[in-house]
Amino acid sequence: MAEFTHLPVMAREVVELLAPVPPGLIVDCTLGGGGHAGLLLDARPDCKLLGIDRDAFALTAAKEHLARFGDRVAFVHQEFGQLRDAVQQYAVRQHAVGRQTVGQRQETVVAVFMDLGVSSPQLDHAERGFSYRYDVALDMRMDSRQSLTAATVVNEYEESELASLIARYGEERFARRVAHAIVVARPVATTGELATIITNAIPAATRRTGGHPAKRTFQAIRMEVNRELPNLADGLDESVHLLGPGGRVLVMAYHSLEDRMVKQRMREWSDDGRSDHAVAKLPIVHARQPLMKLVTRKALRPQPDELVMNPRSESVRLRVAEKLVS
Ligand SMILES: C[S@@+](CC[C@H](N)C(=O)[O-])C[C@H]1O[C@@H](n2cnc3c(N)ncnc32)[C@H](O)[C@@H]1O
């Protein structure tokens, strides 16, 4: 098996921010190679951990890395969009192996952790087709069981659909030119061909600034193939109902659209309606009961020493909210 090398981002902060949660079940929605999971299991001997990932390669690596924790850790191969279903599967399995008896209360979920985006091995293993640095078949699936691949998006989407996803997910100024160039060049078979088409579609002066010219379009196609934003919306919506009192949601986002979604959700959960009344200069008639309180008012960023050691942490934004006693 190829090696899984991924440095856990903001590891110190993650462990510290999850230290106050009560004993129970930590759900790591983006297990990867289990870097954060191992640190959390070491730091919290009173907790178990359910690791979810839709990438079979990541799960295999995590099982090896976390083997020393025995039955304190369990694994589910699934999208975290269906979080409740994953936790349900875990509970059924616990029951089947006799670790939970009928009528016994299911373990309380005390933390939902998301370290979004791709892992280093997903980018670095050429055959996965995530990177413009290699010339391989267009793929980009985190879960190789799904049928939608980058080849379908690149060769079958309408030009307008392609332009809009490149503009939205890639924040590419020249999205329409890039989409048109792709459509004219069809069929496109490999990541190398795609990178050349994109590069040639971008004006020469812009090509020399802001990293590889294909970077933004590749990111956009990856986010479409893996339905990254819709999954995040579903996962966040489910997390708030799964958590017990004092439990925390901790999310690390690397893309501005993802971070905006996390920020908005956390604001909604913690809103008691007072701010609407203050804006409208109205007396507070019915204050709502907020579901959560914000632990981080502003997103946390990595310390300078981490940025030097791990440049991939550069764009991360970490936010945390805590479930209130209802
Ligand atoms: C940044 S890596 C996580 C690395 C991990 N925290 C560690 O320390 O090793 C993100 C992982 O989340 C997985 N992932 C991303 N979106 C997912 C989703 N919607 N459902 C399940 N897994 C997902 C990816 O396959 C990848 O392995």
The ligand as an SDF file (V2000), in Angstrom:
LIG
                    3D

 27 29  0  0  0  0  0  0  0  0999 V2000
   -8.0860   17.1130    5.0350 C   0  0  0  0  0  0  0  0  0  0  0  0
   -8.3650   15.4010    5.0050 S   0  0  0  0  0  0  0  0  0  0  0  0
   -8.4900   14.9660    6.7200 C   0  0  0  0  0  0  0  0  0  0  0  0
   -7.1910   14.6420    7.3510 C   0  0  0  0  0  0  0  0  0  0  0  0
   -7.2980   14.1440    8.7780 C   0  0  0  0  0  0  0  0  0  0  0  0
   -7.8680   15.1250    9.6640 N   0  0  0  0  0  0  0  0  0  0  0  0
   -5.9470   13.6800    9.3020 C   0  0  0  0  0  0  0  0  0  0  0  0
   -5.4390   14.2680   10.2680 O   0  0  0  0  0  0  0  0  0  0  0  0
   -5.4090   12.7180    8.7420 O   0  0  0  0  0  0  0  0  0  0  0  0
  -10.0410   15.2970    4.5150 C   0  0  0  0  0  0  0  0  0  0  0  0
  -10.5760   13.8790    4.4300 C   0  0  0  0  0  0  0  0  0  0  0  0
  -11.9930   13.9780    4.4430 O   0  0  0  0  0  0  0  0  0  0  0  0
  -12.5530   13.1330    3.4920 C   0  0  0  0  0  0  0  0  0  0  0  0
  -13.8130   13.7710    3.0850 N   0  0  0  0  0  0  0  0  0  0  0  0
  -13.9720   14.9700    2.4890 C   0  0  0  0  0  0  0  0  0  0  0  0
  -15.2790   15.2320    2.2990 N   0  0  0  0  0  0  0  0  0  0  0  0
  -15.9580   14.1680    2.8180 C   0  0  0  0  0  0  0  0  0  0  0  0
  -17.3480   13.8540    2.9440 C   0  0  0  0  0  0  0  0  0  0  0  0
  -18.3010   14.6780    2.5040 N   0  0  0  0  0  0  0  0  0  0  0  0
  -17.6930   12.6960    3.5390 N   0  0  0  0  0  0  0  0  0  0  0  0
  -16.7330   11.8460    4.0200 C   0  0  0  0  0  0  0  0  0  0  0  0
  -15.4060   12.0850    3.9090 N   0  0  0  0  0  0  0  0  0  0  0  0
  -15.0190   13.2360    3.3230 C   0  0  0  0  0  0  0  0  0  0  0  0
  -11.5260   13.0320    2.3910 C   0  0  0  0  0  0  0  0  0  0  0  0
  -11.6680   11.8180    1.6930 O   0  0  0  0  0  0  0  0  0  0  0  0
  -10.2090   13.1290    3.1600 C   0  0  0  0  0  0  0  0  0  0  0  0
   -9.7120   11.8600    3.4850 O   0  0  0  0  0  0  0  0  0  0  0  0
  1  2  1  0
  2  3  1  0
  2 10  1  0
  3  4  1  0
  4  5  1  0
  5  6  1  0
  5  7  1  0
  7  8  2  0
  7  9  1  0
 10 11  1  0
 11 12  1  0
 11 26  1  0
 12 13  1  0
 13 14  1  0
 13 24  1  0
 14 15  1  0
 14 23  1  0
 15 16  2  0
 16 17  1  0
 17 18  1  0
 17 23  2  0
 18 19  1  0
 18 20  2  0
 20 21  1  0
 21 22  2  0
 22 23  1  0
 24 25  1  0
 24 26  1  0
 26 27  1  0
M  CHG  2   2   1   9  -1
M  END
$$$$
